[in-house]
Amino acid sequence: MVKKIKNSDMTEAKNSKVAVIDFSAVWCGPCKMLEPVLEELSEEMAEQITFFSADVDNNMELAQQFRIMNIPALVVLKDGEQVGMTVGFQPKEELKNYLDQYC
């Protein structure tokens, strides 16, 4: 399950061993395409990674903090520190291979 971040509250994400934050928006086509992929990965990788979603329109401060210029953008945190970032849609297997390096 992908958990929603509200009011730029990163507490749970920063306390996770490994967290992926999906920066997206409701009006973004590629974001909509990525949503089901992330849902599947969140089920498959639940033991290793916690998945979050942050709407850039509702969490502007957070998007600025992570210097999000394009969406969808996935930020990877390990022990609360940013260790990776990828931008744009990726197929499930490609994204899984990318995330495996952080587990």
C-alpha positions as CSV (number, residue, x, y, z in Angstrom):
1,M,0.0,0.0,0.0
2,V,1.2,3.5,-0.9
3,K,0.7,5.9,2.0
4,K,-0.2,9.5,1.4
5,I,1.9,12.3,2.8
6,K,-0.1,15.2,4.0
7,N,1.0,18.7,5.2
8,S,4.6,17.8,4.3
9,D,4.8,15.4,7.2
10,M,7.8,13.2,6.6
11,T,8.0,11.6,10.0
12,E,7.0,8.1,9.0
13,A,9.0,8.2,5.8
14,K,12.2,9.3,7.6
15,N,11.7,6.6,10.3
16,S,11.5,3.9,7.6
17,K,14.6,1.8,6.9
18,V,14.0,2.4,3.1
19,A,11.3,4.7,1.8
20,V,10.2,5.7,-1.7
21,I,8.3,9.0,-2.1
22,D,6.4,9.4,-5.3
23,F,6.0,13.1,-6.1
24,S,3.1,13.4,-8.4
25,A,-0.1,15.4,-9.2
26,V,-3.6,14.5,-10.1
27,W,-3.4,16.3,-13.5
28,C,-0.2,14.4,-14.6
29,G,-0.6,11.6,-17.2
30,P,2.6,9.8,-16.5
31,C,1.9,10.0,-12.8
32,K,-1.4,8.2,-13.3
33,M,0.5,5.5,-15.3
34,L,3.0,5.0,-12.5
35,E,0.4,4.8,-9.8
36,P,-0.6,1.1,-10.4
37,V,3.1,0.1,-10.8
38,L,3.9,1.6,-7.4
39,E,0.9,-0.1,-5.8
40,E,2.1,-3.5,-7.2
41,L,5.7,-2.9,-6.0
42,S,4.5,-1.7,-2.6
43,E,2.8,-5.1,-2.2
44,E,5.8,-7.1,-3.5
45,M,8.5,-5.2,-1.7
46,A,6.6,-4.5,1.5
47,E,9.3,-6.3,3.6
48,Q,12.1,-4.1,2.3
49,I,10.6,-0.7,1.3
50,T,7.8,1.6,2.5
51,F,6.1,3.5,-0.3
52,F,4.7,7.0,0.0
53,S,2.9,9.5,-2.3
54,A,3.1,13.3,-2.1
55,D,0.9,15.5,-4.3
56,V,3.2,18.4,-5.3
57,D,0.3,20.8,-5.3
58,N,-0.6,20.0,-1.7
59,N,3.0,19.6,-0.5
60,M,4.8,22.5,-2.2
61,E,7.3,23.0,0.6
62,L,8.3,19.3,0.5
63,A,8.6,19.4,-3.3
64,Q,10.9,22.4,-3.0
65,Q,13.0,20.8,-0.3
66,F,13.7,17.8,-2.6
67,R,14.2,20.1,-5.6
68,I,11.4,18.4,-7.6
69,M,11.4,20.0,-11.1
70,N,9.6,17.3,-13.0
71,I,7.0,14.7,-12.1
72,P,6.6,11.9,-11.5
73,A,9.7,11.9,-9.4
74,L,10.7,9.1,-7.0
75,V,12.9,10.0,-4.1
76,V,14.6,7.1,-2.2
77,L,15.4,7.6,1.5
78,K,17.6,5.2,3.4
79,D,17.6,5.7,7.2
80,G,16.0,9.2,6.6
81,E,18.7,10.4,4.2
82,Q,18.1,10.8,0.4
83,V,20.2,8.2,-1.5
84,G,18.5,8.2,-4.9
85,M,16.1,9.8,-7.2
86,T,14.5,9.0,-10.6
87,V,12.2,11.0,-12.8
88,G,9.6,9.9,-15.3
89,F,7.6,6.8,-15.9
90,Q,9.4,3.4,-15.8
91,P,8.0,-0.1,-16.4
92,K,7.6,-2.2,-13.3
93,E,10.6,-4.5,-13.9
94,E,13.0,-1.6,-14.6
95,L,11.8,0.2,-11.5
96,K,12.1,-2.9,-9.4
97,N,15.7,-3.4,-10.6
98,Y,16.5,0.2,-9.7
99,L,15.0,-0.1,-6.2
100,D,16.7,-3.4,-5.4
101,Q,20.0,-1.7,-5.0
102,Y,18.7,0.1,-1.9
103,C,17.4,-3.0,-0.1
